[in-house]
Amino acid sequence: MKKPDRTYDVKLSALEDGVHRFQYHLDQSFFDRFDYDEFDNAEIDVNVVAEKRGHLINFHLRSTGQVELPDDLTGLPYMQQVDGELSFVLKFGEEYNDDNDELIILPYQTPFYNLAQAIYEMVVLSIPMKHVSPDTNRQEPENDDKTFIDPRWEALKKLLDNDKNI
């Protein structure tokens, strides 16, 4: 990410014990800040629920929306629905530690936590590996006896058949 966008800062010192909710709307400019160009025309809504209890804050993020992807089969763009979820815990401690994806330790007196990286990772990981438009004709090839068989397999098959006849 180029320069942190303070829009996604959660002011930790202002959070009292209890449940807090945050909402964000992402468009393509959010992903451009991360130099991510695998899709276009992103329109995604993110809901964040933060529950603070003492020195722990449980975060639950949920996203829903759509992005424009190129179809793997045709190369034509189509709109893909994306839905994602991410949960993690922020804990206050002596020093910063993010070795565990589900538990992030922040030093005491940390004034804020920026959610942009967590939101980015949640959305990008919710994109399917295969990009196939629902409009793409995905007919399976017909399985008939005229299917090409590698001659090496044909030779091995003959060897097996000869063993059965012995």
Wavefront OBJ file of the C-alpha trace (Angstrom):
o trace
v 0.000 0.000 0.000
v 1.353 3.385 -0.925
v 0.305 5.866 1.774
v -2.002 4.710 4.591
v -5.565 5.901 4.110
v -6.733 7.190 7.479
v -10.353 6.455 6.487
v -9.828 2.904 7.771
v -8.278 3.880 11.123
v -9.985 2.660 14.274
v -9.147 4.949 17.173
v -8.345 2.390 19.848
v -8.197 4.804 22.761
v -11.772 5.926 22.041
v -13.211 2.403 22.105
v -14.962 1.572 25.333
v -15.831 -1.983 26.329
v -18.711 -3.242 24.204
v -19.675 -3.673 20.557
v -18.796 -1.109 17.893
v -19.794 -1.136 14.212
v -18.071 0.413 11.195
v -19.118 0.458 7.541
v -17.036 1.132 4.460
v -17.746 1.270 0.742
v -14.859 0.257 -1.507
v -14.432 1.151 -5.132
v -11.555 0.531 -7.526
v -9.475 3.376 -6.050
v -9.112 1.388 -2.801
v -7.394 -1.474 -4.669
v -5.365 0.914 -6.821
v -3.677 2.111 -3.600
v -2.356 -1.453 -3.226
v -1.258 -1.556 -6.901
v -3.674 -4.459 -7.403
v -4.865 -4.763 -10.988
v -6.349 -8.279 -11.242
v -9.877 -6.865 -11.502
v -11.672 -3.625 -12.338
v -14.825 -1.748 -11.345
v -14.938 -2.968 -7.749
v -18.051 -2.047 -5.772
v -17.874 -3.661 -2.343
v -19.489 -2.941 1.008
v -17.644 -3.912 4.185
v -19.211 -4.240 7.618
v -16.948 -4.416 10.662
v -18.004 -5.450 14.145
v -15.467 -4.793 16.898
v -16.092 -6.087 20.386
v -13.771 -4.721 23.048
v -13.262 -6.518 26.354
v -10.445 -5.201 28.477
v -7.174 -5.540 26.553
v -8.748 -7.584 23.721
v -10.690 -6.416 20.686
v -12.412 -9.067 18.550
v -12.841 -7.935 14.937
v -15.238 -9.589 12.520
v -15.231 -8.254 8.945
v -17.757 -9.184 6.265
v -17.720 -7.998 2.660
v -20.174 -8.295 -0.193
v -20.135 -6.814 -3.651
v -18.846 -7.383 -7.135
v -15.754 -6.928 -9.269
v -15.170 -7.083 -13.012
v -12.932 -9.977 -14.076
v -11.810 -11.303 -17.451
v -13.374 -14.684 -18.240
v -10.654 -17.374 -18.323
v -12.264 -19.061 -21.326
v -13.334 -16.137 -23.491
v -11.268 -13.216 -22.190
v -14.423 -11.109 -22.050
v -15.103 -9.084 -18.887
v -17.932 -10.081 -16.575
v -19.126 -9.068 -13.107
v -18.257 -11.565 -10.352
v -20.082 -11.580 -7.025
v -17.617 -11.661 -4.114
v -18.394 -12.325 -0.468
v -15.776 -12.612 2.244
v -15.339 -12.914 5.991
v -12.380 -12.400 8.275
v -12.041 -12.557 12.039
v -9.060 -11.709 14.196
v -8.208 -10.482 17.674
v -6.175 -7.428 18.648
v -4.451 -7.736 21.986
v -2.369 -5.162 23.782
v 1.059 -6.268 24.956
v 4.695 -5.244 25.336
v 5.636 -5.245 21.629
v 4.108 -5.614 18.168
v 3.660 -9.179 16.924
v 1.649 -10.397 13.932
v 3.142 -13.892 13.579
v -0.330 -15.364 14.022
v -2.984 -14.273 11.475
v -5.737 -14.581 14.058
v -3.991 -12.722 16.903
v -2.225 -9.398 16.483
v -0.418 -7.941 19.471
v -0.092 -4.167 19.587
v 2.045 -2.238 22.045
v 0.195 -0.520 24.863
v -0.540 3.101 24.005
v -1.010 2.360 20.253
v -3.410 5.157 19.273
v -5.102 3.529 16.281
v -5.269 0.437 14.095
v -5.690 0.713 10.326
v -8.056 -1.921 8.875
v -7.146 -1.310 5.212
v -4.702 -4.237 4.914
v -7.118 -6.672 6.568
v -9.978 -5.509 4.325
v -7.780 -5.775 1.224
v -6.660 -9.325 2.061
v -10.212 -10.452 2.874
v -11.576 -9.218 -0.467
v -8.683 -10.481 -2.609
v -8.875 -13.921 -0.995
v -12.617 -14.084 -1.717
v -12.041 -13.908 -5.488
v -12.517 -17.369 -7.031
v -9.455 -19.010 -8.601
v -11.333 -19.769 -11.816
v -12.891 -16.789 -13.529
v -15.775 -18.140 -15.586
v -18.779 -16.018 -16.426
v -22.166 -17.643 -15.821
v -22.959 -16.694 -19.442
v -20.024 -18.690 -20.841
v -21.041 -21.864 -22.663
v -19.251 -24.594 -20.720
v -20.210 -27.659 -22.675
v -18.281 -30.746 -21.770
v -16.671 -32.531 -24.703
v -18.693 -35.512 -25.791
v -17.132 -38.785 -24.718
v -17.290 -40.996 -27.792
v -15.170 -43.836 -29.102
v -13.372 -41.521 -31.543
v -11.452 -39.819 -28.714
v -7.736 -39.607 -29.422
v -5.663 -42.007 -27.316
v -1.915 -41.579 -26.992
v -0.259 -44.515 -28.842
v 1.964 -45.233 -25.825
v -1.121 -45.945 -23.710
v -2.482 -48.135 -26.493
v 0.756 -50.186 -26.437
v 0.581 -50.567 -22.647
v -3.051 -51.628 -22.899
v -2.068 -54.383 -25.364
v 0.576 -55.620 -22.909
v -2.029 -55.819 -20.149
v -4.428 -57.654 -22.442
v -1.666 -60.147 -23.378
v -0.994 -60.824 -19.673
v -4.688 -61.596 -19.119
v -4.678 -64.137 -21.996
v -1.741 -66.105 -20.614
l 1 2 3 4 5 6 7 8 9 10 11 12 13 14 15 16 17 18 19 20 21 22 23 24 25 26 27 28 29 30 31 32 33 34 35 36 37 38 39 40 41 42 43 44 45 46 47 48 49 50 51 52 53 54 55 56 57 58 59 60 61 62 63 64 65 66 67 68 69 70 71 72 73 74 75 76 77 78 79 80 81 82 83 84 85 86 87 88 89 90 91 92 93 94 95 96 97 98 99 100 101 102 103 104 105 106 107 108 109 110 111 112 113 114 115 116 117 118 119 120 121 122 123 124 125 126 127 128 129 130 131 132 133 134 135 136 137 138 139 140 141 142 143 144 145 146 147 148 149 150 151 152 153 154 155 156 157 158 159 160 161 162 163 164 165 166
